[in-house]
Amino acid sequence: MFANAWWMIAAPLLVAAFLLLAGRVADAWGHFVAVAAVVFSFSIAACLFGEMLGRGAEERAVESTLYTWFSVGTWTFDVGLQIDQLSILFAMLITGVGSLIHIYSIGYMAHDERRRRFFAYLNLFVAAMLTLVLANNYLILFVGWEGVGLASYLLISFFQHKKSAADAGVKAFVMNRVGDFGMLLAIFTMLAMFGSSKFSVVNAGVPEMPAIWATLLGVFLLLGACGKSAQVPLQAWLLDAMEGPTPVSALIHAATMVTAGVYLVVRSHVVYEHSMIAQTAVVVVGTVTLLAGAWIGTSQDDIKKVLAGSTMSQIGYMMLAAGIGPAGYAFAIFHLLTHGFFKANMFLGAGSVMHGMHDDVNMRNYGALAKVMRYTYWTFFCGYIAIIGFPLTAGYFSKDHIIEAAFHYNVVIGLCALIGAGVTAFYMTRLMFMTFWGKQRWQPGVHPHESPKVMTLPLVVLAALSIVAGALMNWWIQTWLEPAAGNHPHEVSLIPTPIGLLAIAVVAAGVATGWYFFGRGDIPKVAPASKNPFTLVGRNVLYGDQLNDAVIVQPTYALAAASDATDRHAIDGLFDGLAHGFGGLSTQVRKLQTGYARSYALTMTAGVVVTAVVLILAHLA
């Protein structure tokens, strides 16, 4: 079975190529082929997972080389796969949640004239992400890494007739190239130090690296992770990415792109274990981002942007856990999986709300939707209680483990994680009151209605996973991941610890605060003006665009303008001056060529006389 693992990648990749080349002949049925391809990949992943369960821990990881890509000097680069405890969980998440998103998209994109192309891009996205997580070396991982970047650009800017969508795609693409520069530096460092980018070779060589190079390697990898996972300071693209169709938002935020950075850090755990500075940098980035994303979520009125800020925050929790070290690796992946379920559930739920509200994303025009969109409401409610960490839901198990580990790592970091949990409960309660509860504030002519079954069925499946997945994985995921992630399993119990009880209390306070501000009275249809700096900064997405413009864009423009002026006035001036000088000289010399024999004879005579005078004077001297 392991010999056929490459079909997981090949199936959606081939279908993507077919749909893009087939033309309009496939418009009527191409989306069904795309769905079948991802379901086929999921069936392979599920079979591999089942086979791995039947093996001993030491026999579960299988590495295979498919073929030699190219050789340069002493370097040989192979295309190979590594199916182990870590990669198979990602493959299950990508293809499982991806299949549900594909099915949902059949209804969501039913009336789009470019539906075939949309499904081709979705398949390409899945194939690229599978390449990323199944590769056995950093170079092939980077191929998938770039494929994900390309697919995200194509999908974010899918509604390219809108300038905002086209700009959002470009913004995501450019900002991710900054992170990709870090990835390239990391791969170059590996090749220089170890002569290979294979995981096994790098892991074996890292303990012998000089400390400074281990730190640099960890920082380079972290830069790449920040770009893909929208972590501070490369987070500004994420909210703009909401310009893409809602299924794209679900795929990016739940199963593919933003999880890549967490995978990279956990896969590279040996590097971080040999550099305390790089490891601390991961913790700091994760902690700052979980608070920044939560802050953004408190002040947005666009339902998708609230969820996008939430994704930033939740990925921050995962990065924090990954940076803690062996005590947190498994919890980072645990939360990544549960987050994949409840965040896909809520993003698709947001799409269902938009479907019923004529594509309106402003929550101030919602209210009381629980009465008219029952399936959407109850499934979204399951995601809500999961993300805030309501006891025994998926988020309760995974996020509380991270908060507990954070307190054991550092009290300040633990308090930040605890504050993030309270703020999450606040802004998600705010979303629920503004969208599903309270009084209706619908625009004239809008008649909310439930989505078709092809959209609500995936919501039901994801809602169920949002509730039970945490309990199902809580007892075995640490032991399962230990060989691949190097984590240290800890005993778990259903009885909350003192920190767990404190977390529940903080979450309850967040819910109560959300009710106090948004559940007791009417919600204005226009956001009230506020001089509160906390609100203003949140509404302006922490002024990330303005900061990037001041620190990067404008200095780059100024440098480009200075370079242009130097080129035009100094360099061009020098060469133009020389050209004009020689041109003038040639004009004067040309006057000597009169064409008259008497002028030439006179010149020759003058030359003879001058020569004779010079010789006589030299002789007399």
Secondary structure by P-SEA (a helix, b strand, c coil): cccccaaaaaaaaaaaaaaaaccccccccaaaaaaaaaaaaaaaaaaaaaaaaaccccccbbbbbcccccccccbbbbbcccccaaaaaaaaaaaaaaaaaaaaaaaaaccccaaaaaaaaaaaaaaaaaaaaacccaaaaaaaaaaaaaaaaaaaacccccaaaaaaaaaaaaaaaaaaaaaaaaaaaaaaacccccaaaaaaccccccaaaaaaaaaaaaaaaaaaaccccccccccccccccaaaaaaaccccccaaaaaaaaaaaaaaaacaaaaaaaaaaaaaaaaaaaaaaaccccaaaaaaaaaaaaaaaaaaaaacccccaaaaaaaaaaaaaaaaaaaaaaaaaaaaaccccccccccccccccaaaaaaaaaaaaaaacccccaaaaaaaaaaaaaaaacaaaaaaaaaaaaaaaaaaaaaaaacccccccccccbbbbbccaaaaaaaaaaaaaacccccccccccccccccccbbbbbbbcccccaaaaaaaaaaaaaaaaaaaccccbbbbccccccccaaaaaaaaccaaaaaaaaccaaaaaaaaaaaaaaaacaaaaaaaaaaaaaaaaaaaaaaaccccaaaaaaaaaaaaaaaaaaaaaaaac
